């Protein structure tokens, strides 16, 4: 009887170890994905700022063209 309980306990421990390995693997993947998302966000922010600066420059040029000389 004790032998069966010990085997059941060993099996549960093995399952827990496998689950921990899977969770660690998933955690690393999620951290990597998060880092990718942060990089992409920074790239998009930079592109947005560049586009905003270009539009502001175009508006300034248009305003100077509208002024009577």
N, CA and C atoms as an extended XYZ file, in Angstrom:
207
Properties=species:S:1:pos:R:3:atomname:S:1:resname:S:1:resid:I:1 pbc="F F F"
N         0.812       -1.190        0.000 N   UNK     1
C         0.000        0.000        0.000 CA  UNK     1
C         0.859        1.260        0.000 C   UNK     1
N         1.844        1.285        0.854 N   UNK     2
C         2.722        2.441        0.931 CA  UNK     2
C         3.497        2.622       -0.368 C   UNK     2
N         3.811        1.501       -1.017 N   UNK     3
C         4.542        1.553       -2.282 CA  UNK     3
C         3.707        2.233       -3.364 C   UNK     3
N         2.404        1.935       -3.407 N   UNK     4
C         1.516        2.561       -4.386 CA  UNK     4
C         1.383        4.064       -4.117 C   UNK     4
N         1.296        4.415       -2.842 N   UNK     5
C         1.201        5.827       -2.473 CA  UNK     5
C         2.474        6.572       -2.853 C   UNK     5
N         3.599        5.929       -2.637 N   UNK     6
C         4.879        6.534       -2.986 CA  UNK     6
C         4.983        6.726       -4.502 C   UNK     6
N         4.547        5.724       -5.262 N   UNK     7
C         4.568        5.854       -6.719 CA  UNK     7
C         3.626        6.960       -7.187 C   UNK     7
N         2.441        7.066       -6.573 N   UNK     8
C         1.488        8.119       -6.933 CA  UNK     8
C         2.087        9.492       -6.619 C   UNK     8
N         2.751        9.580       -5.476 N   UNK     9
C         3.394       10.843       -5.091 CA  UNK     9
C         4.513       11.193       -6.068 C   UNK     9
N         5.317       10.212       -6.446 N   UNK    10
C         6.392       10.441       -7.413 CA  UNK    10
C         5.826       10.910       -8.755 C   UNK    10
N         4.718       10.293       -9.167 N   UNK    11
C         4.099       10.687      -10.436 CA  UNK    11
C         3.603       12.128      -10.360 C   UNK    11
N         2.970       12.494       -9.248 N   UNK    12
C         2.484       13.867       -9.101 CA  UNK    12
C         3.648       14.863       -9.086 C   UNK    12
N         4.738       14.489       -8.443 N   UNK    13
C         5.916       15.356       -8.401 CA  UNK    13
C         6.490       15.523       -9.812 C   UNK    13
N         6.554       14.418      -10.552 N   UNK    14
C         7.032       14.493      -11.937 CA  UNK    14
C         6.133       15.391      -12.778 C   UNK    14
N         4.819       15.274      -12.565 N   UNK    15
C         3.882       16.124      -13.302 CA  UNK    15
C         4.073       17.595      -12.935 C   UNK    15
N         4.300       17.855      -11.647 N   UNK    16
C         4.543       19.236      -11.205 CA  UNK    16
C         5.835       19.794      -11.795 C   UNK    16
N         6.845       18.971      -11.848 N   UNK    17
C         8.120       19.401      -12.438 CA  UNK    17
C         7.923       19.725      -13.921 C   UNK    17
N         7.188       18.868      -14.630 N   UNK    18
C         6.924       19.117      -16.051 CA  UNK    18
C         6.110       20.390      -16.218 C   UNK    18
N         5.123       20.588      -15.349 N   UNK    19
C         4.309       21.800      -15.415 CA  UNK    19
C         5.169       23.041      -15.164 C   UNK    19
N         6.070       22.961      -14.198 N   UNK    20
C         6.977       24.089      -13.917 CA  UNK    20
C         7.849       24.404      -15.130 C   UNK    20
N         8.358       23.369      -15.789 N   UNK    21
C         9.167       23.575      -16.993 CA  UNK    21
C         8.341       24.260      -18.084 C   UNK    21
N         7.101       23.788      -18.257 N   UNK    22
C         6.223       24.392      -19.272 CA  UNK    22
C         5.923       25.846      -18.942 C   UNK    22
N         5.630       26.113      -17.674 N   UNK    23
C         5.324       27.487      -17.269 CA  UNK    23
C         6.537       28.405      -17.410 C   UNK    23
N         7.710       27.892      -17.095 N   UNK    24
C         8.929       28.691      -17.268 CA  UNK    24
C         9.159       29.013      -18.740 C   UNK    24
N         8.941       28.020      -19.589 N   UNK    25
C         9.094       28.219      -21.031 CA  UNK    25
C         8.091       29.265      -21.530 C   UNK    25
N         6.852       29.138      -21.094 N   UNK    26
C         5.815       30.090      -21.492 CA  UNK    26
C         6.126       31.492      -20.961 C   UNK    26
N         6.617       31.562      -19.748 N   UNK    27
C         6.966       32.849      -19.152 CA  UNK    27
C         8.071       33.540      -19.952 C   UNK    27
N         9.083       32.777      -20.347 N   UNK    28
C        10.161       33.358      -21.159 CA  UNK    28
C         9.622       33.849      -22.494 C   UNK    28
N         8.725       33.073      -23.099 N   UNK    29
C         8.140       33.475      -24.385 CA  UNK    29
C         7.318       34.754      -24.217 C   UNK    29
N         6.575       34.848      -23.130 N   UNK    30
C         5.765       36.049      -22.892 CA  UNK    30
C         6.643       37.270      -22.636 C   UNK    30
N         7.731       37.083      -21.918 N   UNK    31
C         8.663       38.196      -21.691 CA  UNK    31
C         9.275       38.661      -23.014 C   UNK    31
N         9.637       37.714      -23.855 N   UNK    32
C        10.202       38.074      -25.158 CA  UNK    32
C         9.166       38.796      -26.011 C   UNK    32
N         7.926       38.303      -25.994 N   UNK    33
C         6.864       38.967      -26.763 CA  UNK    33
C         6.617       40.371      -26.227 C   UNK    33
N         6.644       40.519      -24.914 N   UNK    34
C         6.469       41.845      -24.309 CA  UNK    34
C         7.569       42.792      -24.740 C   UNK    34
N         8.785       42.304      -24.779 N   UNK    35
C         9.903       43.147      -25.224 CA  UNK    35
C         9.715       43.544      -26.685 C   UNK    35
N         9.247       42.604      -27.510 N   UNK    36
C         8.985       42.922      -28.923 CA  UNK    36
C         7.905       43.986      -29.043 C   UNK    36
N         6.831       43.848      -28.258 N   UNK    37
C         5.758       44.846      -28.300 CA  UNK    37
C         6.260       46.215      -27.870 C   UNK    37
N         7.108       46.262      -26.841 N   UNK    38
C         7.645       47.557      -26.389 CA  UNK    38
C         8.514       48.194      -27.463 C   UNK    38
N         9.330       47.370      -28.146 N   UNK    39
C        10.158       47.902      -29.240 CA  UNK    39
C         9.274       48.425      -30.373 C   UNK    39
N         8.257       47.650      -30.714 N   UNK    40
C         7.361       48.090      -31.785 CA  UNK    40
C         6.641       49.377      -31.394 C   UNK    40
N         6.234       49.481      -30.160 N   UNK    41
C         5.564       50.701      -29.681 CA  UNK    41
C         6.500       51.900      -29.799 C   UNK    41
N         7.744       51.711      -29.393 N   UNK    42
C         8.706       52.812      -29.483 CA  UNK    42
C         8.920       53.219      -30.946 C   UNK    42
N         9.014       52.245      -31.836 N   UNK    43
C         9.164       52.546      -33.265 CA  UNK    43
C         7.968       53.336      -33.780 C   UNK    43
N         6.769       52.932      -33.384 N   UNK    44
C         5.566       53.624      -33.832 CA  UNK    44
C         5.494       55.043      -33.267 C   UNK    44
N         5.899       55.198      -32.026 N   UNK    45
C         5.926       56.545      -31.431 CA  UNK    45
C         6.892       57.432      -32.201 C   UNK    45
N         8.075       56.885      -32.529 N   UNK    46
C         9.065       57.655      -33.270 CA  UNK    46
C         8.529       58.037      -34.650 C   UNK    46
N         7.899       57.089      -35.351 N   UNK    47
C         7.340       57.378      -36.675 CA  UNK    47
C         6.233       58.419      -36.579 C   UNK    47
N         5.417       58.323      -35.546 N   UNK    48
C         4.348       59.286      -35.348 CA  UNK    48
C         4.917       60.687      -35.116 C   UNK    48
N         5.956       60.785      -34.320 N   UNK    49
C         6.586       62.087      -34.070 CA  UNK    49
C         7.201       62.654      -35.351 C   UNK    49
N         7.815       61.784      -36.160 N   UNK    50
C         8.394       62.250      -37.420 CA  UNK    50
C         7.296       62.743      -38.359 C   UNK    50
N         6.183       62.003      -38.439 N   UNK    51
C         5.076       62.408      -39.299 CA  UNK    51
C         4.487       63.723      -38.807 C   UNK    51
N         4.348       63.867      -37.512 N   UNK    52
C         3.819       65.104      -36.937 CA  UNK    52
C         4.729       66.289      -37.263 C   UNK    52
N         6.035       66.079      -37.178 N   UNK    53
C         6.984       67.156      -37.489 CA  UNK    53
C         6.903       67.524      -38.973 C   UNK    53
N         6.760       66.534      -39.842 N   UNK    54
C         6.649       66.814      -41.273 CA  UNK    54
C         5.376       67.599      -41.581 C   UNK    54
N         4.267       67.211      -40.956 N   UNK    55
C         3.006       67.925      -41.172 CA  UNK    55
C         3.125       69.348      -40.653 C   UNK    55
N         3.739       69.524      -39.495 N   UNK    56
C         3.925       70.876      -38.951 CA  UNK    56
C         4.781       71.710      -39.893 C   UNK    56
N         5.828       71.130      -40.465 N   UNK    57
C         6.690       71.860      -41.396 CA  UNK    57
C         5.907       72.232      -42.655 C   UNK    57
N         5.074       71.323      -43.153 N   UNK    58
C         4.269       71.627      -44.340 CA  UNK    58
C         3.279       72.744      -44.042 C   UNK    58
N         2.674       72.710      -42.879 N   UNK    59
C         1.733       73.769      -42.503 CA  UNK    59
C         2.440       75.117      -42.408 C   UNK    59
N         3.636       75.119      -41.846 N   UNK    60
C         4.412       76.369      -41.772 CA  UNK    60
C         4.711       76.901      -43.168 C   UNK    60
N         5.090       76.024      -44.084 N   UNK    61
C         5.367       76.462      -45.456 CA  UNK    61
C         4.109       77.015      -46.114 C   UNK    61
N         2.981       76.355      -45.899 N   UNK    62
C         1.728       76.842      -46.476 CA  UNK    62
C         1.344       78.198      -45.897 C   UNK    62
N         1.557       78.371      -44.614 N   UNK    63
C         1.238       79.657      -43.980 CA  UNK    63
C         2.112       80.778      -44.561 C   UNK    63
N         3.376       80.469      -44.790 N   UNK    64
C         4.249       81.524      -45.356 CA  UNK    64
C         3.868       81.824      -46.798 C   UNK    64
N         3.303       80.863      -47.511 N   UNK    65
C         2.879       81.113      -48.892 CA  UNK    65
C         1.597       81.956      -48.921 C   UNK    65
N         0.778       81.871      -47.884 N   UNK    66
C        -0.474       82.623      -47.839 CA  UNK    66
C        -0.257       84.085      -47.503 C   UNK    66
N         0.802       84.417      -46.818 N   UNK    67
C         1.050       85.795      -46.388 CA  UNK    67
C         1.305       86.686      -47.599 C   UNK    67
N         0.662       87.870      -47.595 N   UNK    68
C         0.939       88.797      -48.695 CA  UNK    68
C         2.349       89.376      -48.586 C   UNK    68
N         2.982       89.521      -49.692 N   UNK    69
C         4.358       90.050      -49.675 CA  UNK    69
C         4.393       91.479      -50.072 C   UNK    69
